[in-house]
Amino acid sequence: MTNITPAQRTWKIFKQNKSALLGALIITVAVLTAVLGYAIMPDDSPSANNMNLPLSLKKPGARFQVLLIPKTEKTDKVNFLSKMVFGQPALNQELPVTSYQFKGDSLIANVYLSDEDKAERKTYALTQIDFHYKDTPANRSRFIREHITSKTFLLGTDMYGRDLLSRIILGARISLSVGLMAVLISLLIGVTIGALAGYYGGRLDAALSWLMNILWSLPALLLVIALSFALGKGLWQIFIAVGLSMWVEAARLVRGQVISFKQAEYIEAAKALGYTNARIITRHILPNMIGPVLVIASSNFASAILLEAGLSFLGFGAQPPVPTWGGMIREHYGYIIMDAAYLAVLPGLAIMLMVYAFNLVTTGLRDAFDIKSQNVRL
């Protein structure tokens, strides 16, 4: 019988399990969207925080003409890498207009205020110094190309006139980064403590098991809130707080696996050959439990996204104007009973879809490594 690697076995199971493959596809699309971020967002300003109050609470698909007026303070374009990470500060002030006409070297524009108010007629004098504009057909055409554009809000705008699609895309980056960092922190702590407790046993195992049982009995959200109070509000604090609240599951799983593996004959042979305990743990025991660890990592990823959303909804997560899915629900949950329920429903659907995708992947990994049939001692 031909031996296959764990990666090949996982791929075979995923091909047979269509739901797990769907979950992996959703996660891949979400990761690509989060990585591209500012490059594909309609609003590439930092934190997608370009406010335009006259355009607040516009329905999905709303389209407006916008007059771009250069800001008085000079703003330089950033390089591509900086834009991908932090965004491009707005170079112009955006003024929605309903119509415009040229008169000499001036532009007369009807400025959009709101659906209830009539358009206010304002005159903007365009001097050669400000816009390098002279009243010639060629210059007029160039001005229209450079300073008058149209904007379409595919998912509408929020209560501050910000593009909802851009903020949902950037919220995916926040949620996935919190999940990734929290899982890495939890695995680092959990695998270390679980391996030490399971391998050495005795008083060390009793003490670490007591600590795990205490933390296991605390509600995860309350523990994260307590850690957030201690660490302060901010994105990095959320990484640490969520990670520190999730290591117990990994530790209990690894402890049970180590207790089972350390009785194996090849471990006794390694001890007889004089291998150190550190080498036996890292080279002979831990590599054999990669399957269960991946399963718990995928499950914790979904839990981390839910915890981050809950923290943001309660106001303990990343602080405004950083967009988070939980924070967007918090800002707009009052509109659920109005005609703008999508403002809270769309971020909620994004959270649900990501958690569902990771749960599907968790099931696929569990089947790939046959975790259900293993007698794991916790």
Secondary structure, 3 states (H helix, E strand, C coil): CCCCCHHHHHHHHHHHCHHHHHHHHHHHHHHHHHHHHHHCCCCCCHHHCCCCHHHCCCCCCEEEEEEEEECCCCCCCCCHHHHHHHCCCCCEEEEEEEEEEEECCEEEEEECCCCCCCCEEEEEECCHHHHCCCCCHHHHHHHHHHHEEEEEECCCECCCCCEHHHHHHHHHHHHHHHHHHHHHHHHHHHHHHHHHHHHHCHHHHHHHHHHHHHHHCCCHHHHHHHHHHHHCCCHHHHHHHHHHCCHHHHHHHHHHHHHHHCCCHHHHHHHHCCCCHHHHHHHHHHHHHHHHHHHHHHHHHHHHHHHHHHHHHHCCCCCCCCCCHHHHHHHHHHHHHCCCCHHHHHHHHHHHHHHHHHHHHHHHHHHHCCCCCCCCCC
